[in-house]
Amino acid sequence: MKLEIPPDNFSGYIFDLDGTLIDTMPLHYRAWDEAMRRVGLTCALDEELFYSLGGVPTRQVAEMIAAHYGLTIDPFAVFEHKEAIFGDLQTDAKVIEPVAKIARQMALTHPVSIASGGPRHIVRRSLELSGLAALFQVVVTPEDVAHGKPAPDMFLLAAKRMGVPAEQCLVFEDAEPGMRAAEAAGMRWVRVPSRKR
């Protein structure tokens, strides 16, 4: 994996979690596919649609997938069911080592944080299972802000909690909503490939 990291000196580093630090996106896809089939999806969930929603808060993803397929759902119930399925798959996730290596190195000398679209308990469990939890004193999830990605709120809050001006932060992201959120926050970003293309 080749990451194009800007040469500037940054004061803080913000990492998305799923598809950026931990290779959970295929597991999330399987969980969404199963959860949506339970509420009326009659075909395989479109992978392009799924990956285009990376970083968007989970309940909102349920609504957007349902709207795409013309399904009427209870987004909270689908969200709960999807997270339960994912919880059973979570131990299969692998660390994305090139990104984790950067996080480990930066954590020695700089503030680092997580800004993830996942629910807090799932994010915390992923960090614990991956052995990365000790690196991140700051963890921001949709529960902490009014608007999730692609709004800048999560990144701005992570910067504030790290005590670093937004423009001095570098964001690592795998999905378009997160990159748009970083730009809206006035931050530079590094794209992490979330799928082999």
N, C-alpha and C positions, 0 to 999 in steps of 0.2 A: 504494500500500500504506500503510495507516494502522497504526502501531504504538502501543500504549498503554503508554507508559513511565512508571513510578512517579516522582513528583517528588522522592523522597528523594536524598540524596547517598550514592553508593556508592563503595567504595574499590577494587573490582575488578570486571571484567566477563568473563563466561564465555560463549563462543559454541559452540553445536552447529555442525556444518559442513554436512552434506547437508540441503538443504531450508531451511536457515537463512541461511547465508552464500553458498552456491552452489546453483543450481537443478539439482541432480543427480537429484532423486527420479524424474522420468520416465525417466531413463537407467537408474537402478537397477531400476525396474520392468521395463523391457525386458530387462535382463540376468537378473533373477530368472525372468521368464516363460520365456525361452529355456532357462535352466539346468534349471528344473523340468520342462519338456516333455521334455528329454533323459532324465529319470529316471521318466517315466510319467505326468506330468500331461497329461490329454487335453482340457482346455479352457483358456480364457484365465485366467490368474491373477487372482483376485479383487482388484480395486484397493483396496477398503475394507480387506480383510485386510492387504494390503501396507502401506498407509499407517498402519494401526494399530500396526505393528511398527517404526515409525521410531525410530532411536536404539538399538534392541536390537542387541547384538553379532551380526555376520554369521553365524557358525556356528550360533548359537541361532535366528536367523531361518530358516535352512534346516530345522532340526528342527521348528520351529513350523508352517511351511508344510506340510511333509511330514505332520505329525500331523493337520493340518486336512483334508487330502485323503486320508488313509489310505494314504500311500505309505511304503514301506520304502526308506531311502536310506543312503548313506554321507555324513554331513553334511560331513566334511572335503573329500571329492571334489567335492560340489556347491558348497561354498564356493569351492574353487579354480577351478572352471569358471566360476562366476558372476563372480568377480573378474576373470578373464581376459576375459570378454565385456565387462564394464564398462570395463576398461582400454582396450579398442578404442573405446569410446564417449566416454571421459572428456574428450577435447578439445572435444566439443560443448557442454560445460557452460558456463553463463553465471553471472556474479556477480549476486547479489540486491543491487542497488545501495543501496536504502534502509538495509539492515542493514550492508553493507560500509562505508557512509559513517559510521555510528555507530562501527564498530570503528576506522576510521581516526582519527576525532576523539578517541575515548577513549584510543587508544594513545599520543597525544601527552602525556597527563598522568596516566594510570592504567595499572596492569598489566592486560593482557588475555590470555586463553587460549582454547584450543580443547579441548572435551571431545566427542569423536566416537565413535560406535559402530563406525566402519569400521576396517579393518586399517591399521596405522601407515604402510606404504609407499604405500597408496592415498590416505590422508589427506594425507601429505606431497606427493604428486604433485598432488593437487587444489589444494593451497595454492600450489604453484609455478606451475601452469598458470594460476591465477586472478590471480596477481600479489599475493597477500595474505600470502605466507609470511613476509616481513620483519616483519610486525606482531606475530607470535606467537612469543615465546620459549618459551612453555609450551604443549605439545601433549600431551593425555592421550587414550589409546585403550584398548580392552579389554585389551591386553597388559600394561598397567600396574597392573591391579586384579584383585581376586578376583571381583568381581561387577560386571557392566555395568548399564546402565540397565534397569529402573527403580530399581535400588539407587542409593544416593547416592554410592557410592565414587568415581566418576570426578570428580564435582563437588567433593567434599571434597579429593581429591588436587590438583585444579587450584588450589583456593583455597590449599592448603598451599604449593604450588610458587610461587604468586604472592606468598606472604607476607601474605595477607589473611584475616581471620576470615571464616568461612563466612557469617555473618549480614550481612556488609557486601558480599557479592557479588550482582550481578544477572546472571541467566542469560537468554540468548536461545535459544529452542527452537521447533521446529515440530511436534513430535509428543508424544503423550500420555505415553509412557514417560519421556521427558526431563523433562516438567513434573512428573511424579510424583517423579522422582529429585531435582529441584531442591527440591521441597517437603520431601522426606525429609532433604535436606542442610540444611534451615533457611534456604533462599535464596528470594528473590523471583524471579519470572520474567516474561518478555515472550513472548507467543505470536506467532510469525511464520507467517502463512498460507502453507502449503506447496502449496496447490492453489487455483485459482479455483473458488469454489463458487457 
